[in-house]
Amino acid sequence: MPKNETKKSVQTFFGLISGRITRGPTRYSPTSLMVEFVDSGEPGLAAAVMVGGYQKVPDLSYLVSLVVDGQQPIKLRSGTFLKTAGDAMRLIKRLLKFIGVLILVATVGTLYVLNRGGAFRKIEPHFAGHCDSLPLDASAEDITIDRERGLAYLSYLDRQSLVKGDGTNVQGTIMRLDLNRTPLVLEDALLDKPAHLRTHGLSLYIDSAGARSLFVINHPVNRGSEPELVEVFDEVGPGQFRHRETFASPLFNSPNDLVAVGPRQFYVANDKVLKGGLAAGLQQLGIGGSPLTYFDGTDARVVADDIASGGGMNVSADGSTLYVAETAGQRVRVLARNAEDGSLRETARITLPTSPDNIDVAADGSLTVAGHANTVKLIQHFINGSPAPTQVLRVIPENGAASVDEIYLNAGDEISAGSVGVTWGNKLLIGSITARQILVCEQG
Protein backbone atom coordinates (compact mmCIF):
# COMPACT_ATOMS: atom_id res chain seq x y z
CA MET A 1 0.00 0.00 0.00
CA PRO A 2 1.41 3.45 -0.88
CA LYS A 3 2.80 5.29 2.12
CA ASN A 4 0.35 8.20 2.09
CA GLU A 5 -2.71 6.26 1.06
CA THR A 6 -5.57 6.63 3.53
CA LYS A 7 -7.18 3.30 4.24
CA LYS A 8 -10.95 3.04 4.04
CA SER A 9 -12.32 -0.02 5.74
CA VAL A 10 -15.05 -1.03 8.16
CA GLN A 11 -12.23 -2.47 10.28
CA THR A 12 -11.40 0.98 11.61
CA PHE A 13 -11.35 2.52 15.00
CA PHE A 14 -14.42 4.66 15.68
CA GLY A 15 -13.00 7.70 17.36
CA LEU A 16 -9.63 9.45 17.30
CA ILE A 17 -6.16 8.73 18.55
CA SER A 18 -4.33 11.85 19.63
CA GLY A 19 -0.53 11.90 19.50
CA ARG A 20 2.32 13.36 17.57
CA ILE A 21 1.90 11.64 14.20
CA THR A 22 3.30 13.65 11.35
CA ARG A 23 4.16 11.03 8.77
CA GLY A 24 2.35 8.34 6.81
CA PRO A 25 1.31 4.99 8.24
CA THR A 26 3.40 4.27 11.33
CA ARG A 27 3.65 0.71 12.54
CA TYR A 28 4.24 -0.73 15.97
CA SER A 29 4.13 -4.39 16.77
CA PRO A 30 4.01 -5.38 20.44
CA THR A 31 4.03 -9.14 20.94
CA SER A 32 3.60 -9.84 17.24
CA LEU A 33 0.44 -7.73 17.01
CA MET A 34 0.67 -5.24 14.16
CA VAL A 35 -0.93 -1.85 14.88
CA GLU A 36 -1.06 0.66 12.04
CA PHE A 37 -1.82 4.37 12.47
CA VAL A 38 -3.18 5.98 9.34
CA ASP A 39 -2.21 9.61 8.77
CA SER A 40 -5.14 12.04 9.10
CA GLY A 41 -3.38 14.76 7.19
CA GLU A 42 -3.15 16.92 10.31
CA PRO A 43 -0.09 16.98 12.60
CA GLY A 44 -0.68 15.17 15.86
CA LEU A 45 -3.88 13.46 14.78
CA ALA A 46 -4.48 9.91 13.62
CA ALA A 47 -7.60 9.24 11.59
CA ALA A 48 -7.81 5.48 12.14
CA VAL A 49 -6.16 2.48 13.66
CA MET A 50 -5.70 -0.81 11.84
CA VAL A 51 -4.89 -3.97 13.76
CA GLY A 52 -2.84 -6.63 12.04
CA GLY A 53 -4.94 -9.63 11.14
CA TYR A 54 -8.01 -7.51 11.86
CA GLN A 55 -8.37 -9.14 15.24
CA LYS A 56 -10.38 -7.41 17.96
CA VAL A 57 -8.07 -5.99 20.60
CA PRO A 58 -9.20 -7.43 23.95
CA ASP A 59 -7.88 -4.60 26.08
CA LEU A 60 -7.94 -1.24 24.38
CA SER A 61 -6.36 0.46 27.35
CA TYR A 62 -2.85 -0.83 26.54
CA LEU A 63 -2.80 1.24 23.36
CA VAL A 64 -2.51 4.28 25.57
CA SER A 65 1.13 3.38 26.28
CA LEU A 66 2.24 3.10 22.65
CA VAL A 67 4.97 5.48 21.58
CA VAL A 68 5.41 6.47 17.95
CA ASP A 69 8.94 7.27 16.80
CA GLY A 70 9.97 8.18 20.32
CA GLN A 71 7.46 10.99 20.50
CA GLN A 72 4.69 11.53 23.08
CA PRO A 73 2.53 8.54 24.07
CA ILE A 74 -0.50 7.95 21.92
CA LYS A 75 -3.69 8.41 23.95
CA LEU A 76 -6.92 6.55 23.32
CA ARG A 77 -9.93 8.87 23.44
CA SER A 78 -12.81 6.48 22.67
CA GLY A 79 -13.89 3.77 20.27
CA THR A 80 -13.95 0.07 19.43
CA PHE A 81 -12.65 -2.35 16.80
CA LEU A 82 -14.88 -4.25 14.41
CA LYS A 83 -13.93 -7.60 13.00
CA THR A 84 -16.00 -7.58 9.82
CA ALA A 85 -18.61 -5.55 8.01
CA GLY A 86 -21.14 -8.00 9.46
CA ASP A 87 -20.27 -6.78 12.94
CA ALA A 88 -21.19 -3.26 11.89
CA MET A 89 -24.55 -4.40 10.56
CA ARG A 90 -25.29 -6.39 13.71
CA LEU A 91 -24.51 -3.36 15.84
CA ILE A 92 -26.82 -1.20 13.72
CA LYS A 93 -29.60 -3.80 14.05
CA ARG A 94 -29.19 -3.90 17.82
CA LEU A 95 -29.39 -0.13 17.97
CA LEU A 96 -32.52 -0.10 15.81
CA LYS A 97 -34.16 -2.75 18.01
CA PHE A 98 -33.34 -0.74 21.12
CA ILE A 99 -34.77 2.42 19.58
CA GLY A 100 -37.87 0.48 18.51
CA VAL A 101 -38.41 -0.79 22.06
CA LEU A 102 -38.10 2.76 23.39
CA ILE A 103 -40.65 4.02 20.88
CA LEU A 104 -43.03 1.16 21.74
CA VAL A 105 -42.75 1.82 25.48
CA ALA A 106 -43.29 5.56 24.95
CA THR A 107 -46.34 4.92 22.75
CA VAL A 108 -47.93 2.44 25.16
CA GLY A 109 -47.21 4.77 28.09
CA THR A 110 -48.74 7.75 26.29
CA LEU A 111 -51.86 5.79 25.35
CA TYR A 112 -52.19 4.58 28.95
CA VAL A 113 -51.99 8.12 30.34
CA LEU A 114 -54.43 9.46 27.72
CA ASN A 115 -56.92 6.66 28.34
CA ARG A 116 -56.61 7.09 32.09
CA GLY A 117 -57.27 10.81 31.70
CA GLY A 118 -60.46 10.17 29.72
CA ALA A 119 -59.11 11.35 26.37
CA PHE A 120 -61.05 8.65 24.49
CA ARG A 121 -64.22 8.86 26.55
CA LYS A 122 -67.44 9.82 24.80
CA ILE A 123 -69.26 12.52 26.77
CA GLU A 124 -73.02 11.94 26.88
CA PRO A 125 -74.56 14.88 28.79
CA HIS A 126 -77.28 14.13 31.31
CA PHE A 127 -78.90 15.46 34.48
CA ALA A 128 -82.21 14.51 36.09
CA GLY A 129 -83.41 18.04 36.65
CA HIS A 130 -82.83 21.53 35.28
CA CYS A 131 -80.12 24.16 35.82
CA ASP A 132 -80.00 27.95 35.64
CA SER A 133 -76.84 29.97 35.24
CA LEU A 134 -76.00 32.64 37.81
CA PRO A 135 -73.51 35.04 36.15
CA LEU A 136 -70.49 36.15 38.20
CA ASP A 137 -67.62 38.57 37.77
CA ALA A 138 -65.22 35.81 38.86
CA SER A 139 -65.25 32.03 39.29
CA ALA A 140 -66.15 29.91 42.31
CA GLU A 141 -63.58 27.12 42.40
CA ASP A 142 -64.85 25.96 45.79
CA ILE A 143 -68.17 26.33 47.62
CA THR A 144 -69.10 25.39 51.17
CA ILE A 145 -72.59 25.26 52.70
CA ASP A 146 -73.92 26.34 56.09
CA ARG A 147 -76.69 23.74 56.08
CA GLU A 148 -78.42 25.01 59.19
CA ARG A 149 -78.91 28.49 57.70
CA GLY A 150 -79.01 27.72 53.99
CA LEU A 151 -76.04 29.96 53.19
CA ALA A 152 -73.47 29.15 50.50
CA TYR A 153 -69.98 30.64 50.66
CA LEU A 154 -68.00 30.94 47.42
CA SER A 155 -64.24 31.09 46.97
CA TYR A 156 -64.40 34.07 44.63
CA LEU A 157 -61.48 34.91 42.32
CA ASP A 158 -61.10 35.79 38.63
CA ARG A 159 -59.02 32.72 37.86
CA GLN A 160 -59.73 33.08 34.16
CA SER A 161 -57.61 36.22 34.10
CA LEU A 162 -54.87 34.48 36.08
CA VAL A 163 -54.83 31.53 33.66
CA LYS A 164 -54.56 33.92 30.70
CA GLY A 165 -51.71 35.75 32.40
CA ASP A 166 -53.39 39.16 32.38
CA GLY A 167 -54.48 39.25 36.01
CA THR A 168 -51.31 39.96 37.97
CA ASN A 169 -53.18 42.29 40.33
CA VAL A 170 -56.30 40.16 40.67
CA GLN A 171 -57.62 39.91 44.22
CA GLY A 172 -60.31 37.62 45.58
CA THR A 173 -62.79 37.40 48.42
CA ILE A 174 -65.50 35.13 49.84
CA MET A 175 -69.01 35.77 48.58
CA ARG A 176 -72.27 34.67 50.17
CA LEU A 177 -75.51 33.37 48.67
CA ASP A 178 -78.66 33.05 50.74
CA LEU A 179 -80.34 30.01 49.22
CA ASN A 180 -83.59 30.85 51.00
CA ARG A 181 -84.07 33.96 48.89
CA THR A 182 -85.50 34.35 45.42
CA PRO A 183 -83.92 35.64 43.31
CA LEU A 184 -80.46 34.77 44.56
CA VAL A 185 -78.32 37.76 45.47
CA LEU A 186 -74.53 37.62 45.70
CA GLU A 187 -73.04 39.51 48.66
CA ASP A 188 -69.54 39.88 50.09
CA ALA A 189 -69.15 37.83 53.26
CA LEU A 190 -65.97 39.59 54.44
CA LEU A 191 -66.11 42.85 56.34
CA ASP A 192 -62.34 43.13 56.15
CA LYS A 193 -59.53 41.08 54.64
CA PRO A 194 -55.75 41.01 54.18
CA ALA A 195 -54.16 43.41 51.69
CA HIS A 196 -53.51 40.41 49.44
CA LEU A 197 -56.06 37.63 49.06
CA ARG A 198 -56.17 35.01 46.31
CA THR A 199 -58.66 32.45 47.51
CA HIS A 200 -58.70 28.75 46.73
CA GLY A 201 -60.10 25.99 48.95
CA LEU A 202 -62.27 27.02 51.89
CA SER A 203 -63.93 25.41 54.89
CA LEU A 204 -66.61 26.42 57.39
CA TYR A 205 -66.08 25.41 61.02
CA ILE A 206 -68.97 25.53 63.53
CA ASP A 207 -68.13 24.89 67.18
CA SER A 208 -70.42 23.33 69.79
CA ALA A 209 -71.76 26.77 70.76
CA GLY A 210 -72.62 27.63 67.15
CA ALA A 211 -69.74 30.08 66.59
CA ARG A 212 -68.65 30.05 62.97
CA SER A 213 -65.26 30.54 61.31
CA LEU A 214 -64.21 30.45 57.67
CA PHE A 215 -60.81 29.05 56.74
CA VAL A 216 -59.47 29.81 53.26
CA ILE A 217 -56.25 29.17 51.34
CA ASN A 218 -54.48 32.34 50.21
CA HIS A 219 -52.01 31.95 47.32
CA PRO A 220 -49.15 34.44 46.89
CA VAL A 221 -48.43 36.24 43.63
CA ASN A 222 -45.23 34.24 43.11
CA ARG A 223 -46.12 30.67 43.93
CA GLY A 224 -43.15 28.49 44.75
CA SER A 225 -41.01 31.34 46.06
CA GLU A 226 -43.40 33.07 48.48
CA PRO A 227 -45.24 31.52 51.45
CA GLU A 228 -48.63 29.88 51.00
CA LEU A 229 -51.06 31.06 53.68
CA VAL A 230 -54.24 30.01 55.45
CA GLU A 231 -56.51 32.87 56.51
CA VAL A 232 -59.14 32.58 59.26
CA PHE A 233 -62.24 34.78 59.52
CA ASP A 234 -64.70 34.78 62.44
CA GLU A 235 -68.41 35.49 62.10
CA VAL A 236 -69.44 38.72 63.84
CA GLY A 237 -72.96 38.93 62.38
CA PRO A 238 -75.15 36.55 60.37
CA GLY A 239 -73.05 35.68 57.31
CA GLN A 240 -70.52 38.46 58.03
CA PHE A 241 -66.91 37.71 58.92
CA ARG A 242 -63.84 39.61 60.13
CA HIS A 243 -60.23 38.52 59.68
CA ARG A 244 -58.75 36.91 62.78
CA GLU A 245 -55.32 35.47 61.94
CA THR A 246 -52.98 34.02 59.33
CA PHE A 247 -51.10 30.70 59.39
CA ALA A 248 -48.08 29.68 57.32
CA SER A 249 -45.85 26.62 57.08
CA PRO A 250 -43.37 25.14 54.57
CA LEU A 251 -45.59 22.04 54.71
CA PHE A 252 -48.28 24.04 52.93
CA ASN A 253 -46.13 23.51 49.84
CA SER A 254 -48.91 23.51 47.22
CA PRO A 255 -52.24 23.79 49.04
CA ASN A 256 -55.35 23.06 47.04
CA ASP A 257 -58.00 22.52 49.69
CA LEU A 258 -58.38 22.38 53.46
CA VAL A 259 -60.85 21.34 56.11
CA ALA A 260 -61.17 22.91 59.56
CA VAL A 261 -61.70 20.60 62.55
CA GLY A 262 -61.23 23.14 65.36
CA PRO A 263 -60.94 26.90 66.01
CA ARG A 264 -57.23 26.76 65.06
CA GLN A 265 -56.90 23.19 63.77
CA PHE A 266 -57.14 22.09 60.15
CA TYR A 267 -55.84 19.73 57.48
CA VAL A 268 -54.33 20.90 54.18
CA ALA A 269 -54.38 18.83 50.98
CA ASN A 270 -51.38 19.65 48.77
CA ASP A 271 -51.54 18.83 45.07
CA LYS A 272 -47.77 18.59 44.45
CA VAL A 273 -44.93 16.61 45.99
CA LEU A 274 -42.55 18.35 48.38
CA LYS A 275 -39.67 17.66 46.00
CA GLY A 276 -39.89 17.11 42.25
CA GLY A 277 -38.05 14.55 40.15
CA LEU A 278 -39.20 10.96 39.89
CA ALA A 279 -41.91 11.33 42.56
CA ALA A 280 -43.61 14.07 40.54
CA GLY A 281 -43.65 11.84 37.45
CA LEU A 282 -44.92 8.78 39.31
CA GLN A 283 -47.75 10.85 40.78
CA GLN A 284 -49.21 11.31 37.30
CA LEU A 285 -49.56 7.53 37.18
CA GLY A 286 -51.47 7.50 40.45
CA ILE A 287 -48.52 6.71 42.72
CA GLY A 288 -48.97 9.34 45.39
CA GLY A 289 -46.27 11.58 46.83
CA SER A 290 -48.12 14.71 47.98
CA PRO A 291 -48.21 15.49 51.70
CA LEU A 292 -51.41 15.75 53.69
CA THR A 293 -50.60 18.26 56.42
CA TYR A 294 -52.18 18.72 59.84
CA PHE A 295 -51.93 22.01 61.74
CA ASP A 296 -52.67 21.51 65.44
CA GLY A 297 -52.97 25.18 66.32
CA THR A 298 -49.25 25.63 66.90
CA ASP A 299 -47.27 23.37 64.58
CA ALA A 300 -47.73 21.65 61.23
CA ARG A 301 -46.80 18.06 60.48
CA VAL A 302 -47.33 15.58 57.65
CA VAL A 303 -49.89 12.91 58.59
CA ALA A 304 -49.90 11.14 55.19
CA ASP A 305 -47.20 11.40 52.54
CA ASP A 306 -48.62 9.29 49.72
CA ILE A 307 -51.60 11.32 48.49
CA ALA A 308 -51.79 11.30 44.68
CA SER A 309 -52.33 15.05 44.25
CA GLY A 310 -54.81 16.23 46.88
CA GLY A 311 -57.50 18.13 45.00
CA GLY A 312 -60.26 18.36 47.60
CA MET A 313 -61.16 17.24 51.09
CA ASN A 314 -63.89 17.29 53.70
CA VAL A 315 -64.84 15.74 57.02
CA SER A 316 -67.88 13.83 58.25
CA ALA A 317 -70.42 15.67 60.39
CA ASP A 318 -69.14 14.01 63.58
CA GLY A 319 -65.52 14.83 62.71
CA SER A 320 -64.42 11.19 62.85
CA THR A 321 -63.75 10.56 59.14
CA LEU A 322 -61.69 12.52 56.63
CA TYR A 323 -62.28 12.26 52.87
CA VAL A 324 -59.47 13.24 50.49
CA ALA A 325 -59.86 13.49 46.71
CA GLU A 326 -56.75 12.15 44.98
CA THR A 327 -56.97 13.84 41.59
CA ALA A 328 -54.07 11.94 40.00
CA GLY A 329 -55.10 8.69 41.71
CA GLN A 330 -58.75 8.87 40.53
CA ARG A 331 -60.02 7.90 43.95
CA VAL A 332 -61.20 9.16 47.32
CA ARG A 333 -59.09 8.21 50.31
CA VAL A 334 -61.13 7.50 53.46
CA LEU A 335 -59.27 8.08 56.73
CA ALA A 336 -60.35 7.54 60.33
CA ARG A 337 -59.35 10.56 62.41
CA ASN A 338 -58.02 10.66 65.96
CA ALA A 339 -59.53 13.82 67.43
CA GLU A 340 -56.95 13.94 70.22
CA ASP A 341 -53.78 14.24 68.15
CA GLY A 342 -55.01 14.58 64.55
CA SER A 343 -53.42 11.34 63.39
CA LEU A 344 -55.10 9.37 60.60
CA ARG A 345 -55.68 5.73 59.77
CA GLU A 346 -56.66 4.67 56.27
CA THR A 347 -59.85 2.65 56.10
CA ALA A 348 -60.71 2.61 52.38
CA ARG A 349 -59.91 3.82 48.88
CA ILE A 350 -62.91 4.47 46.67
CA THR A 351 -62.08 4.18 42.97
CA LEU A 352 -63.78 6.73 40.73
CA PRO A 353 -64.32 6.99 36.95
CA THR A 354 -62.87 10.51 36.97
CA SER A 355 -60.14 12.77 38.35
CA PRO A 356 -61.87 14.10 41.48
CA ASP A 357 -61.72 17.67 42.70
CA ASN A 358 -63.70 19.17 45.61
CA ILE A 359 -65.85 17.11 47.97
CA ASP A 360 -69.08 18.11 49.70
CA VAL A 361 -70.53 16.04 52.56
CA ALA A 362 -74.30 16.09 52.16
CA ALA A 363 -76.80 16.12 55.02
CA ASP A 364 -77.31 12.33 54.70
CA GLY A 365 -73.56 11.65 54.86
CA SER A 366 -73.14 10.94 51.15
CA LEU A 367 -70.40 12.68 49.20
CA THR A 368 -70.94 15.01 46.26
CA VAL A 369 -67.72 14.90 44.25
CA ALA A 370 -66.94 17.10 41.27
CA GLY A 371 -64.61 15.53 38.72
CA HIS A 372 -62.68 16.17 35.54
CA ALA A 373 -63.88 13.53 33.09
CA ASN A 374 -61.22 14.44 30.51
CA THR A 375 -57.98 15.90 31.86
CA VAL A 376 -56.60 16.37 28.34
CA LYS A 377 -59.53 18.69 27.59
CA LEU A 378 -58.88 20.43 30.92
CA ILE A 379 -55.27 21.14 29.95
CA GLN A 380 -56.41 22.41 26.56
CA HIS A 381 -58.93 24.61 28.34
CA PHE A 382 -56.14 26.24 30.33
CA ILE A 383 -54.11 26.77 27.15
CA ASN A 384 -56.69 28.04 24.68
CA GLY A 385 -59.97 28.37 26.57
CA SER A 386 -61.72 25.48 24.80
CA PRO A 387 -64.53 23.79 26.78
CA ALA A 388 -63.67 21.12 29.33
CA PRO A 389 -66.22 18.62 30.68
CA THR A 390 -67.91 19.01 34.06
CA GLN A 391 -68.90 15.94 36.03
CA VAL A 392 -70.57 15.45 39.42
CA LEU A 393 -70.78 12.12 41.26
CA ARG A 394 -72.75 10.97 44.28
CA VAL A 395 -70.67 8.62 46.42
CA ILE A 396 -71.99 6.65 49.38
CA PRO A 397 -68.94 5.54 51.41
CA GLU A 398 -70.24 2.25 52.79
CA ASN A 399 -68.16 -0.38 54.54
CA GLY A 400 -66.81 -2.66 51.86
CA ALA A 401 -67.87 -1.54 48.39
CA ALA A 402 -68.96 2.09 48.06
CA SER A 403 -71.66 3.03 45.57
CA VAL A 404 -70.82 5.63 42.91
CA ASP A 405 -73.47 7.31 40.73
CA GLU A 406 -72.95 9.98 38.10
CA ILE A 407 -75.62 12.64 38.62
CA TYR A 408 -74.39 15.32 36.22
CA LEU A 409 -72.26 15.28 33.08
CA ASN A 410 -71.75 17.97 30.47
CA ALA A 411 -69.15 18.47 27.75
CA GLY A 412 -68.48 22.01 28.94
CA ASP A 413 -71.00 24.03 26.95
CA GLU A 414 -73.24 24.54 30.02
CA ILE A 415 -70.37 25.10 32.46
CA SER A 416 -66.73 24.39 31.68
CA ALA A 417 -64.04 22.93 33.96
CA GLY A 418 -66.42 22.30 36.85
CA SER A 419 -64.58 21.83 40.15
CA VAL A 420 -67.21 21.68 42.90
CA GLY A 421 -70.74 20.45 43.45
CA VAL A 422 -72.63 21.09 46.71
CA THR A 423 -76.16 20.21 47.75
CA TRP A 424 -78.80 21.81 49.94
CA GLY A 425 -82.15 20.12 49.88
CA ASN A 426 -82.98 19.50 46.22
CA LYS A 427 -80.56 22.18 45.07
CA LEU A 428 -77.24 21.36 43.44
CA LEU A 429 -74.76 24.21 43.00
CA ILE A 430 -71.90 23.68 40.55
CA GLY A 431 -68.84 25.93 40.48
CA SER A 432 -65.86 26.03 38.12
CA ILE A 433 -62.15 26.70 38.12
CA THR A 434 -62.46 29.43 35.52
CA ALA A 435 -66.08 29.95 34.40
CA ARG A 436 -67.58 33.26 35.52
CA GLN A 437 -70.80 31.64 36.66
CA ILE A 438 -72.25 28.96 38.84
CA LEU A 439 -75.07 26.61 37.96
CA VAL A 440 -78.03 26.53 40.32
CA CYS A 441 -79.77 23.23 39.64
CA GLU A 442 -82.97 21.65 40.92
CA GLN A 443 -82.73 17.89 41.10
CA GLY A 444 -85.77 15.94 39.97
N, C-alpha and C positions, 0 to 999 in steps of 0.2 A: 504494500500500500504506500503511495507517495507520502512523503514526510508531512506535508501540510494539508493533506486531505482530511476533511472533517467527516468522521464516521456517522452514518445515520442508521440506527438499528433500534429495535424494540428492546434489545438487551442493553439498555442504558440506565444510568443512574438518574432517578427523578430528583432533581435538586441541584445544588451547586457545591463544588469543592473550592474553598478559598485557599490560596497559597501563592507562592511566587513562581508562577509558571509563565515563562516568556518565550519558550520555543515550541516546536511541534510536538508530536506524541512523545511523551517521556515514559519510560518503562521502569518498573521496579518489581522484583520478583522475590518476595520473602517465602521461604520454604516451598520453592517450586511453583508458587502461585503467581501467574503473570497479571499485573495490574497496569493498565494503560490509561494515561490521562490525555484527553484529546483537547488540543488548543482551542480556546474560545475566541481567539483573535484579540483579546484584551489582556494586558499584563496583569498577572496575579489572579487570573480567573480561569478555572477549568470548566468547560462546557459539559463534559460527560466522563464517565469512568467505565472502562471495559475490563472485564475480568477474564483472564485466560481460561479457555475451555468453557466460557459462559456458565460457570458454576455459581450458584448462589452463595454469597459470602455469609457464613453462619454468625459471625460476630463483627458487625460493621464498625464497632468502636475502635478496633485495632488500626483501622485506616488513619485514625487521627494522628498516629505516631510516625507515619511515613514522611520521609524527607526526600525532596527532589533536588538533585544536583547540589546537595549540601546547603540548600537554602532553608527558609523557615519551614517548620512542620506544616503539613497539609491538614486542614481542619475539616471535619465532616459537619455540614450544617443540617441536612435532613435528607431522607430518601430511602430507596430500597432497590434491590436488584431483581430483575425478572429473567426467568430462564428461557422462556420462549414467547412467541406472540400469543400462544394459547393462554399463557398466564395472564397477559394483559386483558384478554377477552373475558376470562373468568372473573377477574377483579371488577371489570365494568359490570358484568351480570350481577355480581354480589351487591355492588353499589345500587344498581337499579332495583333489585329486590328490596333492599333496605329502604330506599326512597318510596317504593310502592307500599310497603307496610306502614310507613309513616303517614302517607296520604290516606290509606284505608282507615287507620286509627283516628286520624283527624276528622275524616268524613263521618264515621260512625259516631264519634263523640259529639260532633256538631248536630247531627240528626237527633241524638239522644237529648241534648240540651233544648233544641227547638221543640221537640215533641213534648218534653216535660213542661216547657213554658207555654204550651197550648197553641203553638204556631200553626198546627194543622187542624185545630178544632173548628168545627162549624158552629157558628153562633146562631142559635134559634131563639130570638127574643120571646119572653113570656113573663106575665105577672097576673096573678088572680086578684085583680082590683084595678084602680085607676090612680094616676099620679098627676099632680099639678106642679109646675115649676115656680119656685120663689126666687126671683132675680136678686143677685147680690152685687156689691161692688168688689168683693173679694171671694175667696173660696173657703169652704169649711172642711178642712182635711179630717178633723175629728169633732165629734159631738158627744156630749154626755147629758143624761137626763136626771132631773130631780123628780122622781116618780111621785112622791107625795104631793108635790105642788103642781106638777104638769109643766115644768119649765125646762127648756132645752138650752144648753150653753154651747156655743160654737167657737171653735178655734179659728179665728177670723184673720186671714192674711192673704194679700194678693200674690199668691204663689205663681200665678201665670206670668206676671211681670218678672219675678225672680228667675223662673225657668228660661225666659227669653233673654235674660241678662240686662234688662233695661229698668230694673227696680232696685238699684243699689241703696236707695234711701227709703225703701218700703218699710212701714211699721205696721204691726198688727195689734189686735186687742181680743177680748172675749165678748161676744154678742149674746144676747138673750132673746129667746122666743117664748112667749106665753101661749102654750098650746090650747089653753082654755078659751082664747079669744078668737073671734072671727071678724074681719080678716086678721091674719097673722101680721104682727108688727115687730120689726127688728129693732132692738134697743141695746145700747152699750151697757154691759154689766159692770164695768170697772169705773169707779169714781176717781181713781188715780192709778198710775202705773209707772214703771221705770222709764227712764229717758229712752232706752232702747228695748223694744219688745217684738220679737219675731216668734209667734206662737207655733206650736206643733201639737203634740199629744197633751191632753188635759184630763183631769180627774176631779170628781166632786167627793169630798169627805164629809160625812155627817156623824157627829159624835152622839153619845147616848143622851145628851141633853138637847139635841136638835141643832146645835151650832154647826154652821156650814163653812167649809173652806174650799177654795178652788186651787188646785195645783196645776201648773202649766210649764211645759218645756219652753225655754227661751234660747233660740239659736243666735250666735254672734254673726257679725257681718262676714268675718273671715273664719269659716269653719275649718278646723284642723289646726289652727294656730292660736285661736283665742278660746277662752273657757266656755263650755256649755253650761247653762244655768237652769235651775228650777226655781220658779217664782211661786210664792204662796200669797193668796188673797183671802181675807176673812170677810164674811157677810156682816154688814152693819145695818142693813135694811132689807126688806124682801127683794131678793134678786139683785142687790147692790153690794159691791165688794170693794174693800180698800187693801192696798198692798201691805203685807206684813213683813216678809223677809225673803232673802235670796239664798239658795244653796248652790255650792259648786264642788266638784270633785273630778280628778283625772279619770275616775272610773265611769263618769258620764262621758264616755269617749265619742259616741255617736248616737245620742238618745233619740228615739223615735216615738216612744210612748211611755207612760208611767201610770201607776195606780197608787193612790194614797190609802194607807191603812191605819193612820193615826194623825194627830195634830202636827207632828213633825216627822212622821215615818212614811216611807214610800219605797216602791220598787221602780227601777228604770230598765226598760228594754232597749238595748243598743242594737243597731242594725248592721254594725261592722265589727270586725275583729279588732282586738287591741293593737295587734301588730299585723302587717300585711304579709306578703309572700305566699307560701303554699297554702296556709290556712285560709286566706281570702279566696283563693281559687277553689279549694275543696268545698267552701261554703256554698258556692253556686251549684254544687252537685248535691246539696242537702246535708253535707257533713258539717255540723255546726261548730262555730268557734267564737261566737259573739257572747260577751258577758252579760249576765242578768245581775244587776247591782241592787243591793239593799242599803238604804240610808236609815239608820236607827235613831236619828235625831241629833247625833253628834258626829258619827263616822260612817263612811261608806265601805262596803266590802262586796266582793263577788260571791253570790250564792249559787250560781250555775254558770259554767264556762263553755257550754256546748250548745248554745241556742243558735239555730241556723237562721240568722238575721231576724232579730225581734222586731216585728212590725206593728204589734198591737198587744194590749194586755188588759185584764180586768180581774176582779175578785168577786167571789160569791157573796151573797147578801150577809151571811154570817161570818165572813172574813176568814173562813177555814181553807178555802181552795183558790189557787191562783191559776188563771188561764193565760197562756202566752202564745200568740200567733207567730209561727216560724215561717216567714215569707219564703225563704229559699228552701225550706224543708217541706213545704206544702202540708203542714199539719198544725194542730194545736197541742201544745204541751200542757198536761194537767198536773198540778203540783200541790200536794198537801202542805199547808203552812203552819209552822209553829209560831203562835202569837207571842210567845215569851221572848224569843231571840231572833225571829224572822227567818230562821232556816227553813229549807224546803226539801220535800221528798217527792220524787216523781211517782205518780200513780198510773198515768196513761199517756199515750200519744194517739191523737185522733187524726187519721189520714184524711185529707181533703182533696177534692178534684180542682184545686185552684191554688194560687199563691195568696194566702190570707193577709189581711191588713188589720184594721181595728176590730175590736170585739166589744159587743154590748151584752150585758147580762140582763135578760128580760125579767119581768115580775115573777114568772113561773120557774125561773132558774135556767131556762134554755138560753143558748148563745145565739146572737145575731152577728154573723161574721161577714164582713165585706171582703171580696176577693178580686184578684186580677186574673181573669180567665185566659188572657193572652199577654204574657210579659213582653213579647216581641213588639206587639202593637203599643204597649205602654212605653217602651223605649222610643219607638217612632213618634209617639205623641209628644214626648219631651223634646225631640229633635225638631219636628216640623209641625206640630200641632194637630196631626191627623187623629181621628177618633180612636179611643181605646175602650174596650168593653168594660162594663160595670156588672158585677155579680154580687148577689147577697144570698147567704146560706143560713138556714136554721139548723142548729146543732144541739142535740140533746145528749149531754155527757153522762150516759148511763154506765154503771159498772159492767165491764165486759165490752161489748160492741156498742159504740155510740151510733145514733141515727143521724144522718145528714140529708137534708132536703134543700134543694135549690128553690128559693121563693121569688127571685128576681134575676133576670138576665137581659142585657141589652148590649147591642154592638157598639154603643157610644153615641148614637145620634140623639138619644133622650138626655143622657148625662154621661160625660166621658170621664174615664179614669176614676171611677167611684172608689172611695177609700173607707167609708163608714156607713153603717146602717144601724139605726136605733129605733126601738119601738116604744110606744105609749098607747095602751089600749089597742085599737085597731089601726092606729097610725104607724106608718113606717117612714122615717126621714132618712134620706140618702144624701150624703155629702161627697165631695170630690177633692182630689189633690189640687186641681187647677181650675175646674169649672166655676164660673162666677154665678152659681146658683145652688140651691138644694132642691131635691124633689120631696114633696109632701104627698105621701101616698096613703090611700085608704085600702086596707086589705079586705077582700071579699069574704 
